[in-house]
Amino acid sequence: MVALKIEGFADPLFETLDQSTGGMNDILDNLQFALSVTGPIMLVLLLGIALKRGGLITDAFIDVGSKLVFNVALPALLFITIAQTHFEQTANLNLVMAGLLGTLVFFLVMELIAAVTVHPSQDRGVVVQGGYRSNMGIIGLAYAVNAFGDVALAAASLYLALVTVLYNVLAVITLNRSLHRQATFGATLKKIALNPLIIGIFSALPFAYFEVPLPRLLLQTGEYFAQMTLPLALLCTGGSLSLASLRLESRNAMIGSVAKVIFSPLLLTLGALFAGLRGMDLGIVFLMSAAPTAASSYVMSRAMGGNATLAANIIVLSTIGSVIATTLGITWLRSAGLV
């Protein structure tokens, strides 16, 4: 009888222990997956900072490298990737609409928040832009490729192109409003049309639609770009981060950074969930929106006479916070079986 009681008592105990161990293993597996997405990117960014401080890369290198990535390497990589992909996979309208509508809604939310919390009023456009505008072309794509492989490049390409167009239009609206200027949409639309990333993406769509094969020589060249593009872009991004100019006491910078790192991916991911997106598509929406504030927000703020120092602070703070928030977010999404 004693033996039976001990055995009967032990069975549920061991089952509980097995379930607890299995649950812990699942958590560790999901965390390991998340770190495999964000960890390499953070390390390369830190390497860029270290190399810049050590004098191995200079401002001239960063300037030339960034231009090479933006004007040649990344457009070529996207062109070749999209041209080899089935059009249905590239032109995922549900994914694109989730990104466009989510971005527009979050922009309006940021406008309302900034009107109440950001002072002086001239800084509101910089904070709004810092809150919604993600570095999708470099860090967002790197997140997606680490998470889902090269197939994510094609799936995210049209999303990247159309949301980038919306980013630029909204930036002109919010910066001009806060600076009390007339909007110059003609010049903005011209810049959008001449954006190398957008040219590379849209010029590849006919090849994907009609399934036109690319020459082997072009494909081999594309492989070189694929291996070079994102590491070079991340090195330049890390080298361009100025920690010395960071002002942690800047309330406006904190508002923009928290909005970018936490509330932007939260709102867009919830919207994508309600739209029925799951798996890689949901992961792309989250990872693209979880990327830190784009460096172009600094360029545009400075060019339009906004507070460029504030824009730079938002970029640095959101870059630091993005790695932590993205790791936690992708861990939760994977634990919930959504990606």
Beta strands, then each sheet from edge to edge (+ up, - down):
end
